[in-house]
Each structure stands twice: as structure tokens, then as C-alpha cells.
């Protein structure tokens, strides 16, 4: 009886140690399996997140490209229209000014031609004498002529009437245009005339 008890006492600790080791091994295997499963799930979640991020980047890139290729915004169109209106208005104003200047130059040139014709006829076709008169070159152009004697001071001690000719100051005004917008050009010159009895 005593021997059986001592043998059982000797065998008991080994069996307990074996069971403990087996339990520890099982725990390790279970922990390893749990860790492996958790790592796999984490990788899947990370992969899913990466795939979602990639899809989000693709969607954002597609949206940006679509916005770039889709045309202009309303603000851009308005700005372009304002710039066009300002530039076009400036061009029209410059063209209008150029046309007005061209027309004004043509009118002044025509008035100068009429004045030259009138002054050339004065003293040849028309008598050169003191006075004022007016008339029309055409329906558009009118003239006003003022003739007066011009006295010249002598510096040689002789009398002023000792000149063999008489000088006349001729003031010719040519006007044209509408009543509320009259344009005028003045032409002033001196003309000479032999005194009566002089050859």
C-alpha cells in the first residue's frame, strides 16, 4: 500500500507538468491563430481603405478633368464680355474721331479753295474798294468780305500819301455748316491798288 502511494505521488507531478505544458502550447497556438486572423483582417481593411482612396483619387481627377474640359464659367464669360465691350467701344470711338477729323480736314480744305478763288478775283474781276459785302459760294459755303485802307507810317520823312499805290486790308470769312454748328475760317491779306493818275 505504501509503495503504490509513493509511486502515484511520483507519477502525479509529471502528469501535471505535461498537462500544464499542453495547456500553454494550446494557448500559444490559439493566440497565434487569433493574431494571424487579426493581421489578415487588418490587411483586408487596409487594402479596402487603399482601394477606396484610389477610387476617390480617380473620381477627383476625373472631376478636375471634366471641369477643365467642360468650358468656361459664368464669371469668366462675363469678364471676357466686359473686356470685349471696353475694347470695342474704344475702337469705335477712335474710328469716329478719325472720321470726324477727316471730314473736318476736307471741309477746311474746301473752304480754303473757295477763299483763294475769291481773293484771286479781287482787284481783277472785282473792284478793290473799301466796304463790306457777303454772298454764297454754294448752298453749303458762304462768305463775308471786309475791305479797308491800310495806312503805313513813313520813316523817311515823306508824307504818307506820297506812295504811288494804296494798300487795302482784306478780311475774308468763309463759313459753313448748320445754324447751331457753324464753322468759320478767316483769311487776312494786304492788296495794293494804283492811285488814280498813277501809271
Secondary structure by P-SEA (a helix, b strand, c coil): caaaaaaaaaaaaaaaaaaaaaaaaaaaaaaaaaaaaaaaaaaaaaaaaaaaaaaaaaaaaaaaaaaaaccccaaaaaaaaaaaaaaaaaaaaaaaaaaaaaaaaaaaaaaaaaaaaaaaacccccccccccccccccccccbbbbbbbbbbbbccccccccccbbbbbbbbbbbbcccccccbbbbbbbbbbbccccc
